[in-house]
């Protein structure tokens, strides 16, 4: 049976190899995860020497938890080394919107952050965020440390991390601790110090409790956070806050787009943002005043925002991810239905000002591919990684996309 599965995978890779369209050339799919396991929660980062690092969670079929793995590429995603286990990051609850992430500091330290289940009588879906660190760039890992030690904090989820100009790491997450009875979670922040993440403090107390947060450091050292806020008790729209002092203070939340999505539920899809010489750029999912994935920008650091632009009007087009090339071009990937049972990966290239230049679907009908992440590897090329289902197996694949 396994030989048959591998044959099916190989045929799929050969079919994808060298696919060339009018505007893009897509390379072959490179399978990174163990095909005997179930893999999910893709993320791409970069180590201190600039090498690409793709990470994911693997779990034994039938198991509810998994372990963290990663693979490194020395040549911009053309080839990857043997996958490496983050040995102390285990018991992970595999939620692709709450995917583990690894950051590499200039001092050689690596930090991997991940979430586990933490059922509580007050919330049976509660989670707990942990992190493990490596002083030697990932060769060995220390035991896990909880991000929150306050016993009043029984639920932490949907975190993100960003490197600061100081060399420290900032982390944000959603937390149950709040001083009111309104719906939602509190957005917290902490930064690394002598004893790991320290000085955790609340930022906003009405955040949608089930959507990914986004934390981003711009070229000038400004720290940006985007998340889905709960406005006037019922509206769940995306907002942005900004800090010019390394996360010590932030601006008040401003809506990225007045979608006015009134929903008493969990969208399970968060925002993405990036900046270039033309300003801040955002993408998100909503079903307010329209549906699907949208794009917008701000040319004044989040004071005002442009009218939104529809990227895909499919009602379940979700999970957008944005990146910018060194010249400021914008790259956007997302997933959407290809038919009634499968999903495909969409990809758009935009000019630095946000004008769409070209678009393509990286995967075809009849495939099941979701949760893309991307990172530019050259001025006219990017790596895209995502979860793909073949038969009863789910695997992590990566492929280069290039253009003229």
C-alpha positions as CSV (number, residue, x, y, z in Angstrom):
1,X,0.0,0.0,0.0
2,X,2.8,2.4,0.9
3,X,4.6,1.7,-2.4
4,X,1.3,2.6,-4.2
5,X,1.0,5.8,-2.2
6,X,4.6,6.8,-3.0
7,X,3.9,6.1,-6.7
8,X,0.8,8.3,-6.6
9,X,2.9,11.1,-5.0
10,X,5.7,10.7,-7.5
11,X,3.2,10.9,-10.5
12,X,1.8,14.1,-9.0
13,X,5.2,15.7,-8.6
14,X,6.1,14.8,-12.2
15,X,2.9,16.3,-13.4
16,X,3.7,19.5,-11.6
17,X,7.3,19.7,-12.6
18,X,8.1,22.6,-14.9
19,X,4.5,23.8,-15.2
20,X,4.7,27.0,-17.1
21,X,2.0,29.6,-17.7
22,X,1.8,32.9,-19.4
23,X,3.1,34.8,-16.3
24,X,4.6,32.2,-13.9
25,X,6.7,29.1,-13.9
26,X,6.1,26.7,-11.0
27,X,8.7,24.2,-10.1
28,X,8.1,20.6,-8.9
29,X,6.5,19.9,-5.5
30,X,9.1,18.9,-3.0
31,X,7.6,16.6,-0.3
32,X,9.2,17.6,3.1
33,X,7.2,15.5,5.7
34,X,7.1,11.8,6.4
35,X,4.4,10.4,4.2
36,X,3.5,7.7,6.7
37,X,2.4,10.4,9.1
38,X,-0.2,13.2,9.0
39,X,1.4,16.6,8.5
40,X,0.0,20.1,8.9
41,X,0.7,23.6,10.3
42,X,3.2,24.9,7.7
43,X,5.4,27.9,8.5
44,X,8.4,29.5,6.8
45,X,11.2,31.4,8.5
46,X,14.8,32.2,8.0
47,X,17.8,31.3,10.1
48,X,20.6,33.7,11.2
49,X,22.6,33.0,8.0
50,X,19.7,33.6,5.7
51,X,18.8,30.0,4.9
52,X,15.1,29.1,4.4
53,X,13.5,27.0,7.2
54,X,10.2,25.3,6.6
55,X,8.5,23.8,9.7
56,X,5.5,21.7,10.3
57,X,3.8,19.3,12.7
58,X,3.7,15.5,12.2
59,X,1.4,13.2,14.0
60,X,0.9,9.4,13.9
61,X,-2.5,8.6,12.3
62,X,-5.0,8.2,15.1
63,X,-3.1,10.5,17.5
64,X,-4.5,13.8,18.6
65,X,-1.1,15.5,19.1
66,X,2.1,15.8,17.1
67,X,5.8,16.9,17.2
68,X,7.5,19.8,15.5
69,X,9.9,19.2,12.5
70,X,11.7,21.5,10.1
71,X,13.9,21.3,7.0
72,X,16.5,23.8,5.8
73,X,17.3,24.9,2.3
74,X,20.7,26.4,1.3
75,X,19.7,27.3,-2.2
76,X,16.4,29.2,-2.0
77,X,14.1,26.2,-1.9
78,X,15.6,24.2,-4.8
79,X,16.6,21.5,-2.4
80,X,16.1,20.7,1.3
81,X,18.2,18.9,3.8
82,X,17.0,16.0,5.9
83,X,14.1,17.0,8.2
84,X,15.1,17.7,11.8
85,X,13.0,17.2,14.9
86,X,12.6,19.9,17.6
87,X,13.0,17.1,20.2
88,X,11.4,18.9,23.1
89,X,8.4,20.3,21.2
90,X,5.8,17.5,21.6
91,X,2.2,17.1,22.5
92,X,1.3,19.8,19.9
93,X,-2.3,20.4,19.1
94,X,-2.2,20.6,15.2
95,X,-4.3,23.6,14.3
96,X,-3.0,25.2,11.1
97,X,-4.2,28.7,12.1
98,X,-2.3,28.3,15.4
99,X,0.8,26.8,13.7
100,X,4.1,26.5,15.6
101,X,6.7,29.1,14.5
102,X,10.5,29.2,14.8
103,X,12.5,32.4,15.0
104,X,16.3,32.6,14.8
105,X,18.0,35.4,16.6
106,X,21.3,37.0,15.5
107,X,23.0,35.8,18.7
108,X,22.5,32.2,17.5
109,X,19.5,31.4,19.7
110,X,16.5,29.7,18.1
111,X,13.0,29.9,19.7
112,X,10.2,27.6,18.7
113,X,6.7,28.4,20.0
114,X,3.6,26.1,19.8
115,X,0.2,25.3,21.3
116,X,-1.2,22.4,23.2
117,X,-4.7,21.6,24.4
118,X,-5.5,22.7,28.0
119,X,-9.2,21.8,28.6
120,X,-10.6,23.7,31.6
121,X,-14.1,23.6,33.2
122,X,-14.5,27.2,32.1
123,X,-13.6,26.4,28.5
124,X,-13.2,22.9,27.2
125,X,-11.5,24.3,24.1
126,X,-8.8,26.1,26.0
127,X,-5.2,26.0,24.9
128,X,-1.7,26.6,26.3
129,X,1.3,28.2,24.6
130,X,4.8,26.9,25.2
131,X,8.2,27.7,23.8
132,X,11.5,25.9,23.6
133,X,14.9,27.5,23.0
134,X,18.2,26.4,21.4
135,X,21.4,28.2,22.1
136,X,23.2,26.5,19.2
137,X,20.8,27.4,16.3
138,X,18.7,24.2,16.6
139,X,21.3,21.5,17.3
140,X,19.9,20.9,20.8
141,X,16.8,22.1,22.5
142,X,15.9,23.0,26.1
143,X,12.8,21.7,27.9
144,X,9.5,23.5,27.2
145,X,8.6,26.6,29.1
146,X,5.0,28.0,29.4
147,X,4.5,31.4,27.9
148,X,2.1,32.3,30.8
149,X,2.8,31.3,34.4
150,X,0.0,33.3,35.9
151,X,-2.5,30.7,37.3
152,X,-5.4,33.0,36.2
153,X,-4.4,32.4,32.6
154,X,-5.9,29.1,31.6
155,X,-6.3,29.8,27.9
156,X,-3.7,31.1,25.4
157,X,-3.8,30.6,21.7
158,X,-3.2,32.2,18.3
159,X,0.3,33.7,18.9
160,X,2.8,35.3,16.6
161,X,6.5,36.3,17.0
162,X,8.7,39.0,15.5
163,X,12.3,40.0,15.7
164,X,13.0,43.5,17.1
165,X,15.8,45.8,16.0
166,X,17.3,45.3,19.5
167,X,17.8,41.6,18.7
168,X,15.0,40.6,21.2
169,X,11.9,38.7,20.2
170,X,8.4,40.0,20.7
171,X,5.4,37.7,21.0
172,X,1.7,38.4,21.0
173,X,-1.2,35.9,21.8
174,X,-4.8,35.7,22.8
175,X,-5.5,35.2,26.5
176,X,-8.5,34.6,28.6
177,X,-7.5,37.1,31.3
178,X,-9.7,40.3,31.1
179,X,-11.4,42.7,33.5
180,X,-14.8,42.7,31.9
181,X,-17.6,40.3,30.9
182,X,-17.7,41.1,27.2
183,X,-17.2,38.6,24.5
184,X,-13.6,37.9,23.3
185,X,-10.1,37.4,24.5
186,X,-7.3,39.9,25.4
187,X,-4.3,40.5,23.2
188,X,-1.1,40.2,25.2
189,X,2.5,41.0,24.4
190,X,5.8,39.9,26.0
191,X,9.5,40.3,24.9
192,X,12.5,38.2,25.6
193,X,14.8,39.1,28.4
194,X,17.3,37.3,30.7
195,X,14.7,34.7,31.7
196,X,12.9,34.1,28.4
197,X,9.7,36.0,27.6
198,X,9.1,38.6,30.3
199,X,6.9,41.6,31.1
200,X,3.7,40.2,29.7
201,X,1.0,42.8,29.5
202,X,-2.4,43.3,27.9
203,X,-3.0,45.5,24.8
204,X,-6.6,45.1,23.7
205,X,-9.4,43.3,25.6
206,X,-12.1,42.6,22.9
207,X,-10.3,40.4,20.4
208,X,-12.1,37.6,18.5
209,X,-10.9,34.5,20.3
210,X,-10.4,32.1,17.4
211,X,-8.4,33.9,14.7
212,X,-4.7,34.1,14.0
213,X,-2.9,37.2,15.0
214,X,-0.2,38.9,13.0
215,X,2.9,40.6,14.4
216,X,5.3,42.4,12.0
217,X,8.5,44.6,12.3
218,X,8.9,47.1,9.4
219,X,12.2,48.3,7.9
220,X,12.2,51.3,10.2
221,X,11.9,49.2,13.4
222,X,8.2,49.9,13.9
223,X,6.2,47.1,15.4
224,X,2.7,46.3,13.9
225,X,0.0,44.0,15.1
226,X,-3.2,43.1,13.2
227,X,-6.1,41.0,14.5
228,X,-9.8,40.5,14.3
229,X,-11.5,42.7,16.9
230,X,-15.0,42.6,18.3
231,X,-16.5,46.0,17.7
232,X,-19.8,47.1,19.4
233,X,-20.3,43.5,20.8
234,X,-21.2,42.0,17.4
235,X,-18.9,43.2,14.5
236,X,-15.8,41.1,13.9
237,X,-13.5,43.2,11.6
238,X,-9.8,43.4,11.2
239,X,-7.9,46.2,13.0
240,X,-4.3,47.4,13.2
241,X,-2.2,48.9,16.0
242,X,1.3,50.3,15.9
243,X,4.3,50.8,18.2
244,X,7.3,53.0,17.5
245,X,9.1,52.1,20.8
246,X,9.6,48.3,20.4
247,X,6.2,47.3,21.9
248,X,6.2,49.5,25.0
249,X,3.2,51.5,23.8
250,X,0.7,51.1,20.9
251,X,-1.8,53.2,19.1
252,X,-5.5,52.6,19.5
253,X,-7.0,50.0,17.2
254,X,-8.1,51.3,13.8
255,X,-10.2,49.2,11.4
256,X,-8.4,48.1,8.3
257,X,-11.8,48.0,6.5
258,X,-15.3,48.7,7.7
259,X,-16.7,45.4,6.6
260,X,-19.2,45.4,9.4
261,X,-19.3,41.6,9.6
262,X,-21.8,40.8,12.4
263,X,-21.3,37.2,13.3
264,X,-21.6,35.3,16.6
265,X,-19.1,32.7,15.7
266,X,-15.4,31.9,15.0
267,X,-14.1,32.5,11.5
268,X,-10.8,30.7,12.2
269,X,-8.9,32.8,9.7
270,X,-6.7,35.8,10.6
271,X,-5.1,38.7,8.8
272,X,-1.7,39.0,7.2
273,X,0.4,42.2,6.6
274,X,3.7,43.4,5.2
275,X,5.3,46.8,4.3
276,X,7.3,48.3,1.5
277,X,8.2,51.7,0.3
278,X,4.6,52.4,-0.6
279,X,3.2,51.7,2.9
280,X,1.5,48.9,4.8
281,X,-0.4,46.2,3.0
282,X,-3.0,43.8,4.4
283,X,-5.1,40.8,3.3
284,X,-7.9,39.1,5.2
285,X,-11.1,37.0,5.0
286,X,-14.6,38.4,5.7
287,X,-18.2,37.8,4.9
288,X,-19.2,41.4,5.7
289,X,-20.5,43.4,2.8
290,X,-19.1,40.7,0.5
291,X,-17.3,37.5,0.9
292,X,-13.9,35.9,0.5
293,X,-10.3,37.3,0.6
294,X,-9.7,41.0,0.3
295,X,-6.7,43.3,0.1
296,X,-6.1,46.9,1.3
297,X,-3.3,49.2,2.1
298,X,-2.3,52.3,4.2
299,X,0.1,54.9,3.0
300,X,0.3,56.7,6.4
301,X,1.2,53.9,8.8
302,X,-2.3,52.9,9.7
303,X,-4.0,56.2,10.2
304,X,-6.2,55.7,7.2
305,X,-6.8,52.8,4.8
306,X,-7.6,52.4,1.2
307,X,-10.9,50.9,0.0
308,X,-10.7,47.1,0.0
309,X,-10.1,45.1,-3.2
310,X,-11.6,41.6,-3.7
311,X,-9.0,39.0,-4.4
312,X,-11.3,36.0,-4.4
313,X,-15.1,36.2,-4.0
314,X,-15.4,32.5,-3.2
315,X,-17.3,32.3,0.1
316,X,-14.8,30.0,1.7
317,X,-11.6,31.5,0.1
318,X,-9.5,31.9,3.3
319,X,-6.1,31.8,5.0
320,X,-4.3,34.6,3.0
321,X,-0.6,35.2,3.4
322,X,1.4,38.2,2.2
323,X,5.1,38.8,1.4
324,X,7.1,41.5,-0.3
325,X,10.2,41.1,-2.5
326,X,13.3,43.3,-2.1
327,X,12.0,45.7,-4.8
328,X,8.6,46.0,-3.0
329,X,6.5,43.8,-5.2
330,X,3.7,42.1,-3.2
331,X,3.0,38.4,-3.3
332,X,-0.3,37.0,-2.0
333,X,-1.4,33.3,-1.6
334,X,-4.6,31.8,-0.2
335,X,-6.8,28.7,-0.5
336,X,-10.2,28.4,-2.0
337,X,-12.6,25.6,-3.3
338,X,-11.7,24.2,-6.6
339,X,-15.0,22.2,-6.7
340,X,-17.4,20.8,-4.2
341,X,-14.8,18.5,-2.5
342,X,-11.3,19.9,-3.1
343,X,-9.3,23.1,-2.5
344,X,-6.6,24.8,-4.5
345,X,-3.9,27.5,-3.9
346,X,-4.3,30.9,-5.5
347,X,-1.4,33.2,-6.0
348,X,-1.3,36.9,-7.0
349,X,1.6,39.2,-7.8
350,X,1.1,42.9,-7.2
351,X,3.2,46.0,-8.0
352,X,4.6,47.9,-5.0
353,X,1.6,50.2,-5.0
354,X,-0.8,47.3,-4.9
355,X,-1.9,47.1,-8.5
356,X,-2.4,43.5,-9.6
357,X,0.1,42.3,-12.2
358,X,-0.7,38.6,-12.6
359,X,-2.5,35.7,-10.9
360,X,-2.4,31.9,-11.2
361,X,-3.7,28.8,-9.4
362,X,-0.6,26.9,-8.2
363,X,-2.6,23.6,-7.7
364,X,-5.3,22.2,-9.9
365,X,-8.8,20.9,-9.7
366,X,-9.0,17.4,-8.1
367,X,-6.3,18.2,-5.6
368,X,-6.7,19.0,-2.0
369,X,-4.2,21.8,-1.0
370,X,-4.7,24.3,1.8
371,X,-3.0,26.7,4.2
372,X,-0.3,28.2,2.0
373,X,2.7,30.2,3.4
374,X,5.3,31.9,1.3
375,X,8.6,33.7,1.4
376,X,10.5,35.4,-1.4
377,X,13.8,33.7,-2.3
378,X,15.0,36.0,-5.1
379,X,13.8,39.2,-6.8
380,X,11.6,37.2,-9.2
381,X,11.0,34.0,-7.3
382,X,9.3,32.8,-4.1
383,X,8.9,29.6,-2.1
384,X,5.3,28.5,-1.4
385,X,4.6,25.7,1.0
386,X,1.3,24.1,1.9
387,X,-0.6,21.1,3.2
388,X,-1.6,18.6,0.5
389,X,-3.8,15.5,0.8
390,X,-3.1,12.4,-1.2
391,X,-5.3,9.4,-0.4
392,X,-5.6,9.2,3.3
393,X,-2.3,11.0,3.9
394,X,-1.7,14.7,4.5
395,X,1.8,16.0,3.7
396,X,3.8,19.2,3.6
397,X,5.1,20.2,0.1
398,X,7.1,23.2,-1.0
399,X,7.6,24.6,-4.5
400,X,9.3,27.5,-6.1
401,X,7.3,30.0,-8.2
402,X,9.1,32.3,-10.5
403,X,8.2,35.0,-13.1
404,X,9.9,37.2,-15.7
